[in-house]
Amino acid sequence: MLLSVKRLMAVAFLLSAQAVGAATFKVDGIEVVGLQRVSLGSVLSVLTVREGDVVEEQDANRWLREAYKTGYFYNVELSREDNRLIFEVTERPAIEKVSFDGLKSIPTESFEAVLKDVGLAEGEIYNPALLENIQLELEKQYGVQGRYNAVVESTVTPLTRNRVNIDLAIEEGPVAKIAYIHFLGNELYSDEELARALQLQKSGSSLWHFVNKRNHYSSAALAGDKQRLEDFYFDRGHLSYQLDSNQVSISENKSDISMAFNITEGPIFSISDVELTGDLLHLGAELEQAVTLTSGQVYSRKDVSLVVRNLTELLSEEGYAFASVRDGFELNTENNTVKVTINVQPNSLVYVNRILIQGNIATNDEVIRRELRQLEGALVINNNIRASKARLERLGYFTNVSIQTQRITGRTDLVDLVVRVAEAKDSQINIAGGYAGGSGFYGEFSLKQTNFMGRGVDFSATLNANKTTQNYSISVDNPYFTLDGVSLGADLYYRHSDYSDTTFGTYATNAAGGRVTLGYPLSENQRVSYGIGLANEELFLSDTLATQEMLDFRETNGDVYSNVTTKFGWNYNTLNGSIKADKGRFASANIEVAVPPGDLSYFRSTFNAQQFVHFDKNLALRFHTDLGYGGGLGDSGLLPFYKNFYAGGSRSVRGYQQGGLGPLGTPQTDESGTELTEPSPIGGNIKVEYGVGLIIPTPIVSNQNAYRTSLFIDAGNVFTDQCATTNTRCESGILWDEIRYSAGVDFTWITPIAPLSFSYAWPLNNKPDDYVTNFSFNIGISY
């Protein structure tokens, strides 16, 4: 096949450029032929040759390399006509669209960002080598995850006007699972003991693998387990321990992994001496007391790290925020002893220069600053910073709070304190509901405005509506009515309850009133409150269907009451948040007393508490209890029946219908003693509820911050010590064999609008007369 004239000219030009003593010439012009989307200026700007330059023909190879280096062309030919240079180019196609399917374990947004960063995106020039590198890198990353069967295939579809579509078909495949873990060289510890020290576990060794995925292999987890194995031996005094080798083998189907660890245990070393060195300042006695290591005990890296941490914390509480505490040891292999040295360098006292608040859009700076216990101009104290973070988290105004120190260039004694917050929605629509077998669907609705106008004042207008109750209320609470933290709150309410269409009773009430409350801080985590309220209440009974207790109460007290109530409350809170709390404890006690000159005299007291036992991120135990007791004052000695406690429902003993547990009232009878109605729950003046929940990582989802899953056991019931003499079914006091139990799973999704919670519970010891329900949900209800 004959070469074209232009191609012959280009070949001749390049051959002549390589000839010895190549001639020079002046460039009269530069022409680029074949451009479609690429501008002429883009090409000329990268070429080192210009019109008017005197050049040598041997420079042609450099100009070609420069043109190729732009990445715009997959073919460039250079020829010379007289003294004009002619570049004939063939452009690479432009990318019209990049699509991919099958991506699951890598976030879509992150993958799209990577493609854009490397130039594989809409409008970019298509580069086959780049696409091939992306495929190889993806398969490599899947290999790191243990997905050795992952396949990434690309399809490039040519389009008109020199464009292409790129489609990536991804088959991630399953993660390889660990079939065997072998240890070689271990004599003092069994394979089972060593395996328990690892994060990775072989399949079948735990029932929790479907949740924690610890039988799924990854190279990152293996690297961590090598360190955990070293920690295991160093915590037991084996300071000459070595991991001689580690082998990982994969089955032919690339689904099963076998791991082997070859180790040298070495002898156990005991501490011969502990020396504290460095600059101890005036804190020598305190620092010495914090060193709990003693001669003769087996060396433990964990114990030494704890001492280092305690010394660092002690110095930080004295204002030495950047103190350096380092440990070292000297081995004596003749008698298997170790000398531990801990060097202390306090460095400078550190003060806060400025407090910078970032991320707050609606919330005033003042609202944040008043919660801070670390102040400008004061020594940096870590406990104060932690207390500040906890107080901000407990406000409920923010989804995330971080407080960090920021060094100032050229100063070792000053830092800025940066407080970053992410604001939650201050307006919240709350919905709760469920389905109960005996009463059908029930629902509630409320609107709450927290942090009103960014001033840290909580305002709420609430409408709760379900089958039996409508509750309308308006409340305002100012937590900083005074600068020293005295709070002032007020609320107005109207409640209408009608149980005439349910099996729970045959009465209705109307109540309207208000309350003013003052709160006062006792300490950083404790508050007390005092309140006084006025209420007007009406009672409506069915003369034919009401229980005997209800009729007796109306006969004694009438059916319209004006009541004066006083309330005393106390609470203690060290939780590390609200909805997502997993550390700390909370306790609250309240007593409400109806006093003269009101028409009724009674008291009603409650206590509730919760305690978290934290194990790991998204893994904790939550214990909780809710207790109540009430009674009458004066001649009656009875708590009004419509003030009784009830049990059951989504915020009580799940698995049982809302209000469906507790004592039954006395049915009315005719002259012959025949019961005219079915006995119905009337509540009780004693409430006992408790339970435990195991917070676990939410399966499947990658962003654990937006979800919470827990497995729970609920227990409780209500009882009475106010049995009517006519009620043969009533037993006085707490009957522990009447405690109802349930077990289930709760799932909470923290959406941008409000928390959304679902629970499914199984009653464990329900009786034939109990009203049970399995499913319930809440929208906007805190955990």
C-alpha positions in Angstrom: 0.0 0.0 0.0 1.4 3.4 -1.0 2.0 6.0 1.6 0.1 9.3 1.2 2.1 12.4 0.1 1.7 14.0 3.5 2.8 10.9 5.3 5.9 10.6 3.0 6.7 14.2 3.8 6.4 13.6 7.6 8.6 10.6 7.4 11.2 12.4 5.3 11.1 15.4 7.7 11.7 13.1 10.7 14.5 11.2 9.0 16.2 14.4 8.0 15.9 15.7 11.5 18.1 12.9 12.7 20.8 13.5 10.1 24.1 14.8 11.4 24.5 18.5 11.0 20.8 19.0 10.4 20.0 22.4 8.8 18.4 25.3 10.6 15.4 27.3 9.3 13.1 30.1 10.3 9.5 29.0 11.1 7.2 31.1 8.9 4.0 29.6 10.4 2.4 26.8 12.5 -0.8 25.0 11.4 -2.8 22.4 13.3 -5.1 20.3 11.2 -7.9 18.1 12.5 -9.1 20.1 15.5 -12.7 19.6 16.5 -13.3 20.5 20.2 -9.7 21.4 21.2 -8.9 25.0 20.6 -5.8 26.1 18.6 -4.6 28.1 21.5 -4.6 25.1 23.8 -2.2 23.3 21.5 0.1 26.3 20.7 0.4 27.1 24.4 2.1 23.8 25.1 4.5 23.8 22.1 7.9 25.4 22.7 8.2 26.5 19.0 6.8 29.8 17.9 6.3 31.5 14.6 9.5 33.4 13.7 11.8 31.1 15.7 15.0 29.8 14.2 15.0 26.1 14.8 16.8 22.9 13.9 15.0 20.1 12.2 16.1 17.7 15.0 13.7 19.5 17.4 10.8 17.8 15.7 10.7 14.8 18.1 10.4 17.2 21.1 7.4 19.0 19.4 5.7 15.7 18.8 6.2 14.7 22.4 4.7 18.0 23.6 1.6 17.5 21.4 1.1 14.0 22.7 1.6 15.1 26.3 -1.5 17.2 26.2 -3.6 14.0 26.3 -5.9 15.4 23.7 -4.7 13.3 20.8 -4.1 9.6 20.1 -2.3 10.3 16.8 -0.1 13.3 15.8 1.9 13.6 12.5 4.3 16.5 11.8 5.3 17.6 8.3 7.1 20.7 6.8 6.0 22.6 3.7 8.7 25.1 2.9 9.2 26.7 6.3 5.7 26.1 7.7 5.1 23.4 10.3 2.0 21.3 9.9 0.7 19.2 12.8 -2.0 16.8 11.6 -3.9 15.5 14.7 -6.6 13.0 15.5 -8.5 14.0 18.7 -9.4 11.5 21.4 -13.2 11.3 21.8 -14.9 13.3 24.6 -16.8 11.5 27.4 -20.5 12.1 27.0 -21.5 10.1 30.1 -20.1 7.7 32.7 -22.4 5.2 34.3 -21.8 2.3 36.7 -23.9 -0.4 38.1 -23.4 -2.9 41.0 -21.5 -0.5 43.3 -22.5 -1.3 46.9 -19.7 -1.4 49.4 -18.2 1.9 48.2 -20.3 5.1 48.6 -21.6 6.3 45.3 -20.7 10.0 46.0 -17.1 9.0 46.9 -16.6 7.0 43.7 -18.0 9.7 41.5 -15.6 12.2 43.1 -12.7 9.9 42.4 -13.7 9.5 38.8 -14.0 13.3 38.4 -10.6 13.9 40.1 -8.8 11.6 37.7 -10.5 13.0 34.6 -13.0 10.2 33.9 -16.1 12.4 33.9 -18.6 14.0 31.5 -16.9 16.5 29.2 -13.3 15.1 29.8 -11.1 13.6 27.1 -11.4 9.8 27.0 -8.1 8.1 27.8 -8.2 4.2 27.5 -5.1 3.9 29.8 -6.9 5.9 32.5 -10.0 3.7 32.3 -7.8 0.6 32.5 -6.1 1.9 35.6 -9.4 2.7 37.3 -10.5 -0.9 36.6 -7.3 -2.3 38.1 -7.4 0.0 41.1 -11.1 -0.9 41.8 -10.3 -4.6 41.8 -7.3 -3.9 44.1 -9.5 -2.1 46.5 -12.0 -4.9 46.5 -9.1 -7.3 47.2 -8.2 -5.2 50.3 -11.9 -5.7 51.4 -11.5 -9.4 50.9 -13.7 -9.5 47.8 -11.4 -11.6 45.6 -14.2 -12.5 43.2 -14.9 -8.9 42.3 -15.0 -8.2 38.5 -15.0 -4.8 36.9 -15.8 -4.7 33.2 -16.0 -1.6 31.0 -17.9 -0.9 27.8 -17.0 2.0 25.6 -19.8 3.0 23.2 -18.8 5.4 20.3 -21.3 8.2 19.6 -21.6 10.8 16.9 -19.5 13.9 16.9 -16.5 12.0 18.3 -18.1 11.2 21.7 -18.3 8.0 23.8 -20.3 6.6 26.6 -18.5 4.6 29.3 -20.3 1.9 31.3 -18.8 0.1 34.2 -20.4 -3.2 35.2 -19.3 -4.1 38.7 -19.8 -7.5 40.4 -18.4 -7.0 43.9 -19.0 -10.6 44.9 -19.1 -11.8 48.5 -16.4 -11.1 51.1 -14.1 -14.0 51.6 -14.8 -15.6 55.0 -12.2 -17.0 57.4 -12.4 -20.8 57.5 -9.3 -21.5 59.7 -6.9 -19.7 62.0 -3.8 -21.5 63.0 -1.1 -20.6 65.6 2.4 -22.2 65.5 4.9 -21.8 68.3 2.5 -21.1 71.1 3.1 -23.2 74.2 1.8 -21.2 77.2 -1.5 -20.1 75.6 -4.1 -22.2 73.7 -5.2 -21.5 70.2 -8.7 -20.5 71.6 -7.2 -17.9 73.9 -5.1 -16.3 71.2 -8.1 -16.4 68.8 -10.2 -14.5 71.3 -7.7 -11.7 71.3 -8.2 -11.1 67.5 -10.7 -9.0 65.8 -11.0 -11.5 63.0 -12.8 -14.8 63.8 -13.4 -18.0 62.0 -16.9 -18.7 60.7 -19.1 -20.5 63.1 -17.3 -19.3 66.3 -20.0 -16.8 67.1 -23.7 -16.2 66.6 -23.1 -12.5 66.1 -21.2 -12.8 62.8 -24.3 -11.8 60.8 -24.1 -8.4 62.6 -20.4 -7.8 63.4 -19.0 -9.4 60.3 -15.9 -10.4 62.2 -15.5 -13.5 60.1 -15.1 -11.3 56.9 -11.5 -11.0 55.9 -9.7 -7.8 55.1 -6.1 -6.8 55.0 -6.7 -3.8 57.2 -8.3 -6.0 59.9 -5.3 -8.4 59.6 -2.9 -5.6 60.2 -4.8 -4.6 63.3 -4.8 -8.2 64.6 -1.1 -8.4 64.3 -0.9 -5.5 66.7 -3.6 -7.1 69.0 -1.5 -10.3 69.1 1.5 -8.3 70.2 -0.6 -6.5 72.8 -1.8 -9.8 74.1 1.8 -11.0 74.8 3.1 -7.7 76.0 0.3 -7.4 78.5 1.4 -10.7 79.9 5.1 -9.8 80.2 6.4 -11.4 77.0 8.6 -8.5 76.0 10.7 -10.6 73.6 7.7 -11.9 71.8 8.0 -11.9 68.0 5.7 -12.6 65.1 8.1 -14.6 62.9 5.8 -14.9 59.9 2.2 -14.7 58.9 0.6 -16.6 56.0 -2.8 -16.0 54.4 -4.0 -18.5 51.8 -7.2 -18.5 49.8 -9.2 -21.4 48.4 -9.6 -22.0 44.7 -13.1 -20.5 44.7 -11.7 -17.4 46.5 -14.4 -17.6 49.2 -12.5 -19.2 52.1 -9.4 -17.8 53.9 -6.9 -19.6 56.1 -4.6 -17.7 58.3 -1.5 -18.9 60.1 0.6 -17.0 62.7 4.2 -18.3 63.5 5.2 -16.8 66.8 8.0 -16.9 69.4 6.5 -16.4 72.8 9.7 -15.8 74.8 9.9 -15.7 78.6 7.7 -13.7 81.0 9.4 -10.5 82.4 8.7 -9.0 85.8 9.3 -5.4 86.9 12.5 -4.9 88.8 12.3 -1.2 89.3 10.1 1.8 88.3 11.8 5.2 87.9 10.1 8.5 87.4 12.4 11.0 85.6 12.1 14.5 84.1 10.8 17.7 85.5 8.3 16.9 88.2 7.8 20.5 89.2 5.9 20.9 92.5 3.8 17.8 91.7 6.3 15.2 92.6 4.2 13.6 95.4 1.0 13.6 93.2 2.9 12.1 90.2 4.6 9.5 92.4 1.2 8.5 93.8 -0.2 8.1 90.3 2.5 5.5 89.4 0.7 2.2 90.5 3.4 -0.1 89.1 5.3 -2.1 91.7 8.5 -4.2 91.7 7.8 -7.8 91.3 4.6 -7.6 89.3 4.5 -9.0 85.8 5.1 -6.3 83.2 1.9 -5.3 81.4 1.8 -2.8 78.5 -1.8 -2.0 79.4 -0.9 -1.1 83.0 2.1 1.0 81.9 -0.1 2.8 79.3 -2.7 3.5 82.0 0.0 5.1 84.3 1.2 7.2 81.3 -2.4 8.3 80.7 -3.1 9.1 84.3 0.1 11.2 84.6 -0.8 13.1 81.4 -4.3 13.7 82.7 -2.9 14.9 86.1 -0.6 17.4 84.4 -3.4 18.6 82.0 -5.6 19.4 85.0 -2.8 21.7 86.2 -2.8 23.6 82.9 0.1 21.7 81.2 -2.1 20.8 78.1 0.9 19.6 76.0 2.8 17.7 78.6 4.9 14.9 77.2 4.9 11.6 79.2 6.9 8.7 77.7 7.6 5.2 78.9 10.6 3.0 78.2 12.2 -0.1 79.5 15.5 -2.0 79.9 15.5 -5.7 79.7 17.7 -8.0 81.8 17.6 -11.3 79.9 19.6 -13.1 82.6 16.9 -13.0 85.3 14.0 -12.0 83.0 13.4 -8.6 84.7 12.6 -5.2 83.2 13.3 -1.7 84.5 10.5 0.7 83.6 11.4 4.4 83.1 8.7 7.1 82.8 10.0 10.4 81.6 7.8 13.5 82.4 8.2 16.8 80.5 5.4 19.3 81.5 6.5 21.9 79.0 4.7 25.3 79.3 1.5 26.2 81.0 -1.1 26.7 78.3 -3.8 29.4 78.3 -6.9 29.9 76.0 -6.4 32.9 73.8 -9.8 33.0 72.0 -12.8 30.8 71.8 -13.9 30.5 68.1 -17.4 29.2 67.5 -18.1 27.7 64.1 -21.1 26.1 62.4 -23.9 27.9 64.2 -26.3 29.6 61.8 -29.5 30.0 63.8 -28.0 29.7 67.3 -26.6 32.8 69.0 -23.0 32.6 70.2 -24.2 33.5 73.7 -26.3 30.3 73.9 -23.2 28.2 73.2 -20.8 30.2 75.3 -22.9 30.0 78.4 -22.6 26.2 78.4 -18.8 26.3 78.2 -16.8 25.5 81.3 -13.5 26.3 79.6 -13.2 30.1 79.5 -11.0 32.6 77.6 -7.9 33.6 79.4 -8.0 30.6 81.7 -5.6 27.6 81.9 -6.5 24.9 79.5 -8.1 22.1 81.6 -9.2 19.0 79.8 -12.0 18.2 82.2 -13.5 21.6 81.5 -13.4 21.0 77.8 -15.0 17.6 78.2 -17.7 19.0 80.4 -18.3 21.8 77.9 -18.8 19.3 75.1 -21.2 17.1 77.2 -23.3 20.1 78.1 -23.6 21.2 74.5 -24.5 17.7 73.4 -27.2 17.4 76.1 -29.0 20.6 74.8 -30.4 18.7 71.9 -29.7 21.7 69.6 -26.9 20.1 67.7 -26.3 16.8 65.9 -22.6 17.0 66.3 -20.2 18.9 68.7 -16.4 19.0 68.6 -14.0 21.1 70.7 -10.4 21.2 69.7 -7.3 23.2 70.6 -5.6 25.1 67.8 -2.0 26.1 68.4 -0.9 29.7 67.7 2.2 30.1 65.5 5.2 31.1 67.5 3.6 30.6 70.9 3.9 27.6 73.2 1.7 29.0 76.0 -1.4 30.0 74.0 -4.0 28.2 72.0 -7.3 29.0 70.4 -10.3 26.8 71.4 -12.4 25.9 68.3 -16.0 24.9 69.0 -17.6 23.4 66.0 -21.3 22.5 66.0 -23.8 21.1 63.4 -27.2 22.4 64.2 -30.2 20.1 64.4 -33.6 21.1 63.1 -35.0 23.5 65.7 -38.6 23.0 64.6 -39.7 19.4 65.0 -42.9 17.7 64.1 -43.4 14.6 66.3 -45.6 11.7 65.3 -46.1 8.5 67.3 -48.3 5.6 66.5 -48.9 1.9 66.4 -51.4 -0.8 66.0 -52.9 -2.7 68.9 -55.1 -5.8 68.6 -57.8 -4.6 71.0 -58.0 -0.9 70.0 -56.7 -0.6 66.5 -54.5 2.2 65.3 -53.4 4.9 67.7 -51.5 8.1 66.9 -50.1 11.2 68.4 -48.9 14.5 66.9 -47.0 17.4 68.3 -45.0 20.4 67.1 -42.0 21.6 69.1 -39.7 24.6 68.6 -36.5 24.2 70.5 -33.8 27.0 70.6 -36.5 29.6 69.6 -35.0 32.4 67.5 -31.5 30.9 68.3 -31.8 32.3 71.9 -31.7 28.9 73.7 -35.3 29.2 74.7 -37.5 26.1 74.2 -41.0 26.7 72.9 -43.5 24.0 72.1 -47.1 23.8 70.9 -48.4 20.3 71.3 -51.4 18.5 70.0 -51.5 14.8 71.0 -54.4 12.9 69.6 -55.2 9.2 69.8 -58.3 7.1 70.2 -58.8 8.1 73.8 -57.0 11.4 74.5 -56.6 14.8 73.0 -54.0 17.0 74.6 -53.4 20.6 73.7 -50.5 22.5 75.4 -48.2 25.5 75.0 -45.0 25.7 77.0 -42.0 28.0 77.3 -38.8 27.3 79.1 -35.8 29.6 79.5 -32.9 27.6 81.0 -30.9 30.8 81.7 -33.5 33.1 83.2 -30.6 34.4 85.3 -26.9 34.3 84.5 -26.1 31.7 87.1 -28.4 29.1 85.5 -31.8 29.6 87.2 -34.4 28.5 84.8 -38.0 29.7 84.4 -40.7 27.7 82.6 -44.5 28.1 82.1 -47.1 26.0 80.5 -50.8 26.1 79.7 -52.8 23.0 78.8 -56.1 21.5 78.0 -56.7 17.7 78.0 -59.7 15.7 77.1 -59.8 12.0 77.8 -62.6 9.7 76.8 -62.4 6.0 77.5 -66.1 5.3 77.0 -65.4 3.4 73.7 -62.6 1.2 75.0 -62.3 -1.7 77.4 -60.0 0.4 79.7 -62.9 2.2 81.4 -66.1 4.0 81.0 -65.2 7.6 82.0 -64.1 10.9 80.4 -62.3 13.9 81.9 -61.6 17.5 80.9 -58.7 19.3 82.5 -57.5 22.8 81.9 -54.7 24.5 83.8 -51.2 25.9 83.9 -48.0 25.8 85.9 -44.9 28.0 86.6 -41.6 26.3 87.3 -38.3 27.5 88.6 -35.1 25.4 88.3 -31.8 25.8 90.1 -28.4 24.1 89.5 -27.0 22.2 92.4 -23.8 21.2 90.6 -22.5 20.7 87.1 -24.8 17.7 86.5 -27.6 18.2 89.1 -30.7 20.5 89.1 -33.7 20.9 91.3 -37.0 22.5 90.3 -40.0 23.9 92.1 -43.4 24.5 90.5 -46.9 25.6 91.4 -50.0 24.9 89.2 -53.7 25.5 89.0 -56.1 23.2 87.3 -59.9 22.8 86.8 -61.0 19.2 86.1 -64.3 17.7 85.2 -65.3 14.0 85.5 -67.9 12.2 83.3 -69.1 8.7 84.2 -71.4 6.2 82.6 -73.9 5.4 85.3 -74.5 2.0 83.9 -71.0 0.9 82.8 -68.6 2.7 85.2 -66.8 0.5 87.7 -67.8 0.6 91.4 -64.5 2.5 92.3 -65.4 5.3 89.9 -68.9 5.6 91.2 -67.7 5.7 94.8 -65.1 8.4 94.0 -67.8 10.6 92.4 -70.2 10.1 95.3 -67.5 11.2 97.7 -65.8 14.1 95.8 -68.3 15.2 93.2 -67.4 15.6 89.5 -65.9 19.1 89.2 -62.6 20.0 91.0 -60.4 23.0 91.3 -56.9 21.8 92.3 -53.8 23.5 93.5 -50.6 21.5 93.0 -47.0 22.0 94.0 -44.2 20.0 92.3 -40.6 19.3 93.4 -38.2 17.8 91.0 -34.5 16.6 90.9 -32.5 15.3 88.1 -28.9 14.2 87.5 -27.5 13.9 84.0 -24.1 12.8 82.8 -25.2 11.3 79.4 -23.0 12.1 76.4 -26.0 13.1 74.2 -29.7 12.6 73.8 -30.9 10.3 71.0 -27.5 8.6 70.5 -26.3 8.6 74.1 -24.2 5.5 74.9 -22.2 6.6 78.0 -23.2 8.0 81.4 -26.3 8.0 83.5 -29.5 9.8 84.1 -31.8 9.9 87.1 -34.9 12.0 87.8 -37.3 12.2 90.7 -40.5 14.2 90.9 -43.3 14.5 93.5 -46.6 16.3 92.8 -48.8 17.3 95.8 -52.4 18.6 95.5 -52.9 20.8 98.5 -55.6 23.1 100.0 -57.3 25.3 99.1 -57.9 22.9 96.2 -60.8 20.4 96.3 -58.6 17.2 96.2 -55.6 16.3 98.3 -53.2 13.7 97.0 -49.5 13.1 96.1 -48.0 11.4 93.0 -44.3 10.6 92.9 -42.1 9.2 90.1 -38.6 8.1 89.7 -36.9 7.1 86.4 -33.2 6.3 85.6 -31.0 4.9 82.9 -27.4 3.7 83.0 -25.2 2.9 80.0 -22.3 0.4 80.0 -20.2 1.3 77.1 -18.2 -1.4 75.3 -17.3 0.0 71.9 -18.6 2.3 69.3 -22.2 1.4 68.7 -22.0 -1.3 71.3 -23.4 -0.7 74.8 -25.8 -1.9 77.4 -28.6 0.3 78.6 -30.4 -0.4 81.9 -33.5 1.6 82.7 -36.2 1.8 85.3 -39.4 3.7 85.8 -41.1 3.7 89.2 -44.2 5.5 90.5 -46.3 5.7 93.7 -49.2 7.8 94.7 -51.8 8.1 97.4 -54.4 10.3 99.0 -54.0 12.9 101.7 -56.5 13.8 104.3 -59.7 11.8 105.0 -60.0 9.9 101.7 -56.5 8.4 101.7 -56.9 7.5 98.0 -55.2 8.6 94.8 -58.0 9.7 92.4 -58.5 6.8 90.0 -58.0 9.0 86.9 -54.5 9.9 88.3 -53.5 6.2 88.4 -50.5 4.8 86.6 -50.9 2.7 83.5 -48.4 0.3 81.8 -48.0 -1.0 78.3 -47.3 0.7 75.0 -44.3 2.0 73.0 -42.9 4.0 75.9 -43.5 1.4 78.6 -43.6 -2.4 78.3 -43.5 -2.9 74.6 -45.5 -5.8 73.3 -48.6 -4.9 75.4 -51.3 -2.5 74.4 -51.0 1.1 75.6 -52.5 1.2 79.1 -53.6 -2.4 78.9 -51.8 -3.7 82.0 -52.7 -3.4 85.6 -55.5 -4.1 88.1 -59.1 -4.6 87.0 -62.0 -2.5 88.4 -65.1 -3.8 90.1 -68.0 -4.3 87.7 -71.4 -3.2 88.7 -73.8 -5.9 89.7 -77.6 -6.3 89.8 -79.6 -7.2 92.9 -78.8 -10.9 92.4 -75.0 -10.2 92.3 -74.7 -10.8 88.6 -72.0 -8.7 86.9 -73.5 -6.3 84.4 -70.2 -5.4 82.7 -66.9 -6.9 81.9 -64.0 -6.0 84.3 -61.7 -3.4 82.8 -58.2 -2.0 83.6 -58.4 0.9 86.1 -54.7 1.4 86.6 -52.9 1.5 89.9 -51.2 3.8 92.3 -47.9 1.7 92.1 -45.9 1.4 88.9 -42.8 -0.9 88.5 -41.0 -1.0 85.2 -37.5 -1.9 84.2 -35.5 -3.3 81.4 -32.3 -3.7 79.5 -31.3 -3.0 75.9 -28.2 -4.1 74.0 -27.2 -1.4 71.5 -25.6 -3.1 68.5 -24.2 -1.9 65.1 -27.0 -1.5 62.6 -26.7 -4.2 60.0 -26.1 -3.4 56.3 -25.9 0.4 56.7 -22.5 2.1 56.4 -23.3 5.4 58.2 -23.9 4.2 61.7 -24.2 7.9 62.9 -27.7 8.1 61.4 -29.0 4.8 62.9 -29.4 3.0 66.2 -30.4 -0.6 66.7 -31.1 -2.3 70.0 -32.3 -5.7 71.3 -34.4 -5.2 74.4 -36.1 -6.9 77.2 -38.9 -4.9 78.9 -40.6 -5.8 82.2 -43.2 -4.1 84.4 -46.8 -3.7 85.5 -48.9 -1.5 87.7 -50.3 -2.5 91.1 -52.4 -1.0 93.8 -52.7 -0.9 97.6 -56.0 0.8 97.4 -58.3 -2.2 96.7 -62.0 -1.6 97.1 -63.6 -3.9 99.6 -66.1 -4.9 97.0 -63.4 -6.0 94.5 -62.7 -9.7 94.9 -60.2 -9.7 92.0 -58.0 -7.1 93.6 -54.8 -8.1 95.4 -53.0 -5.4 97.4 -49.3 -4.5 96.9 -46.7 -5.5 94.4 -47.1 -9.0 93.0 -43.8 -10.0 91.4 -45.4 -13.0 89.7 -47.6 -10.5 87.8 -44.7 -8.7 86.2 -45.1 -8.9 82.4 -42.0 -9.4 80.2 -41.4 -8.8 76.5 -38.4 -9.0 74.2 -37.9 -7.4 70.8 -35.8 -5.2 68.5 -35.9 -1.4 68.2 -34.6 0.4 65.1 -34.1 4.2 65.1 -33.3 6.2 62.0 -32.3 9.8 62.6 -33.6 11.6 59.6 -33.0 15.3 58.7 -36.6 16.0 59.8 -36.9 14.0 63.0 -35.9 10.6 64.6 -38.0 7.7 63.3 -38.2 4.6 65.5 -39.8 1.2 64.9 -40.0 -1.6 67.4 -41.3 -5.1 67.2 -41.9 -6.9 70.5 -43.0 -10.4 71.6 -44.8 -10.7 74.9 -43.1 -13.5 76.9 -45.6 -14.3 79.6 -48.9 -12.7 78.7 -52.1 -14.0 80.1 -55.5 -14.5 78.4 -56.9 -11.2 79.7 -53.9 -9.1 78.6 -54.2 -6.8 75.6 -51.1 -7.4 73.4 -49.6 -5.7 70.4 -46.4 -6.4 68.5 -45.6 -3.4 66.4 -45.3 0.2 67.2 -43.5 3.2 65.7 -42.5 6.7 66.8 -41.5 9.7 64.7 -39.6 12.4 66.5 -39.5 10.6 69.8 -36.1 10.6 71.5 -34.6 7.2 72.4 
